[in-house]
C-alpha cells in the first residue's frame, strides 16, 4: 500500500505546509481531490482501481470505492461540491 500525506498550511512561523498525518490508501495514489466544505479528501489509486474517501477532520479512511477494471483517469465534482463525478 502507498500512503497519502495530509498537509495543512503552517502557522505564521512555519515555512510552508506541514505533514500532519500519513494515511494508508491504494497503490500509486494520484490524483487527489478535496471538498473543503465537507472536509473530505478523495484519493484515486489507478493501480488498484479504487478511490479512497478520507475524513479530513479525523484523517481516517471512511470508504474505499472500487471503480472497475477499465481504469481510473481522474476525479471531478460539481460546484458547489454536491456530487462526485
ZAPALO-766229 format. One record per residue (C-alpha): residue number from 0; x, y negated, z; residue in three letters. Coordinates in Angstrom, 3 decimals. Example, Ala and Ser with C-alpha at 12.3 -4.5 7.8 and 13.67 -1.06 7.14 Angstrom:
% ZAPALO-766229
<rofi 0; <12.300; 4.500; 7.800>; 'ala'>
<rofi 1; <13.670; 1.060; 7.140>; 'ser'>
//
This chain:
% ZAPALO-766229
<rofi 0; <0.000; 0.000; 0.000>; 'unk'>
<rofi 1; <1.065; -3.534; -0.704>; 'unk'>
<rofi 2; <0.252; -6.475; 1.523>; 'unk'>
<rofi 3; <-1.261; -9.870; 1.004>; 'unk'>
<rofi 4; <0.025; -12.689; 3.164>; 'unk'>
<rofi 5; <-2.481; -15.092; 4.639>; 'unk'>
<rofi 6; <-0.975; -18.563; 4.909>; 'unk'>
<rofi 7; <-2.017; -21.811; 6.473>; 'unk'>
<rofi 8; <-0.670; -25.301; 5.968>; 'unk'>
<rofi 9; <1.504; -26.017; 8.980>; 'unk'>
<rofi 10; <1.363; -28.897; 11.370>; 'unk'>
<rofi 11; <2.959; -32.220; 10.547>; 'unk'>
<rofi 12; <6.223; -30.867; 11.950>; 'unk'>
<rofi 13; <6.152; -27.822; 9.652>; 'unk'>
<rofi 14; <7.965; -27.868; 6.322>; 'unk'>
<rofi 15; <5.224; -26.067; 4.379>; 'unk'>
<rofi 16; <2.837; -23.177; 4.557>; 'unk'>
<rofi 17; <3.414; -20.704; 7.369>; 'unk'>
<rofi 18; <2.626; -16.970; 7.241>; 'unk'>
<rofi 19; <0.099; -16.245; 9.978>; 'unk'>
<rofi 20; <-0.727; -12.615; 9.143>; 'unk'>
<rofi 21; <0.019; -9.812; 6.716>; 'unk'>
<rofi 22; <-2.999; -7.801; 5.682>; 'unk'>
<rofi 23; <-2.837; -4.368; 4.009>; 'unk'>
<rofi 24; <-4.548; -4.281; 0.605>; 'unk'>
<rofi 25; <-4.185; -2.187; -2.553>; 'unk'>
<rofi 26; <-1.163; -1.823; -4.810>; 'unk'>
<rofi 27; <0.012; -4.774; -6.913>; 'unk'>
<rofi 28; <-2.243; -7.452; -5.419>; 'unk'>
<rofi 29; <-2.980; -10.233; -7.938>; 'unk'>
<rofi 30; <-4.962; -12.426; -8.396>; 'unk'>
<rofi 31; <-6.219; -13.830; -5.109>; 'unk'>
<rofi 32; <-9.381; -15.919; -4.740>; 'unk'>
<rofi 33; <-10.541; -17.918; -1.734>; 'unk'>
<rofi 34; <-14.031; -19.111; -0.835>; 'unk'>
<rofi 35; <-13.339; -21.888; 1.673>; 'unk'>
<rofi 36; <-16.995; -22.280; 2.622>; 'unk'>
<rofi 37; <-17.225; -18.703; 3.951>; 'unk'>
<rofi 38; <-13.534; -18.218; 4.866>; 'unk'>
<rofi 39; <-13.497; -15.163; 2.593>; 'unk'>
<rofi 40; <-10.453; -14.057; 0.611>; 'unk'>
<rofi 41; <-10.742; -11.731; -2.399>; 'unk'>
<rofi 42; <-7.622; -9.810; -3.420>; 'unk'>
<rofi 43; <-7.660; -7.878; -6.678>; 'unk'>
<rofi 44; <-5.451; -4.796; -6.917>; 'unk'>
<rofi 45; <-5.406; -3.779; -10.590>; 'unk'>
<rofi 46; <-3.212; -0.722; -9.973>; 'unk'>
<rofi 47; <-5.833; 0.714; -7.604>; 'unk'>
<rofi 48; <-8.847; -0.747; -9.474>; 'unk'>
<rofi 49; <-10.138; -2.313; -6.249>; 'unk'>
<rofi 50; <-10.943; -5.704; -4.769>; 'unk'>
<rofi 51; <-10.243; -6.154; -1.060>; 'unk'>
<rofi 52; <-12.530; -8.565; 0.788>; 'unk'>
<rofi 53; <-10.852; -10.273; 3.736>; 'unk'>
<rofi 54; <-12.469; -12.279; 6.518>; 'unk'>
<rofi 55; <-10.136; -15.276; 6.680>; 'unk'>
<rofi 56; <-11.274; -16.060; 10.219>; 'unk'>
<rofi 57; <-10.196; -12.704; 11.666>; 'unk'>
<rofi 58; <-7.643; -11.751; 8.961>; 'unk'>
<rofi 59; <-9.189; -8.312; 8.578>; 'unk'>
<rofi 60; <-10.330; -6.387; 5.512>; 'unk'>
<rofi 61; <-14.118; -6.143; 5.659>; 'unk'>
<rofi 62; <-14.626; -4.199; 2.425>; 'unk'>
<rofi 63; <-12.745; -2.523; -0.393>; 'unk'>
<rofi 64; <-14.746; -2.569; -3.609>; 'unk'>
<rofi 65; <-13.953; -0.059; -6.381>; 'unk'>
<rofi 66; <-14.193; -1.731; -9.787>; 'unk'>
<rofi 67; <-13.931; 1.289; -12.070>; 'unk'>
<rofi 68; <-11.245; 2.719; -14.261>; 'unk'>
<rofi 69; <-11.459; 0.179; -17.105>; 'unk'>
<rofi 70; <-9.053; -2.175; -15.404>; 'unk'>
<rofi 71; <-9.303; -5.402; -13.495>; 'unk'>
<rofi 72; <-8.276; -8.592; -15.250>; 'unk'>
<rofi 73; <-9.235; -11.415; -12.907>; 'unk'>
<rofi 74; <-11.559; -12.885; -10.314>; 'unk'>
<rofi 75; <-14.089; -15.673; -10.608>; 'unk'>
<rofi 76; <-17.213; -17.072; -8.994>; 'unk'>
<rofi 77; <-19.778; -19.773; -9.465>; 'unk'>
<rofi 78; <-19.767; -23.222; -7.870>; 'unk'>
<rofi 79; <-20.947; -23.507; -5.194>; 'unk'>
<rofi 80; <-19.470; -20.120; -4.351>; 'unk'>
<rofi 81; <-22.743; -18.245; -4.169>; 'unk'>
<rofi 82; <-21.909; -15.384; -6.487>; 'unk'>
<rofi 83; <-18.746; -13.462; -7.220>; 'unk'>
<rofi 84; <-18.429; -12.553; -10.913>; 'unk'>
//
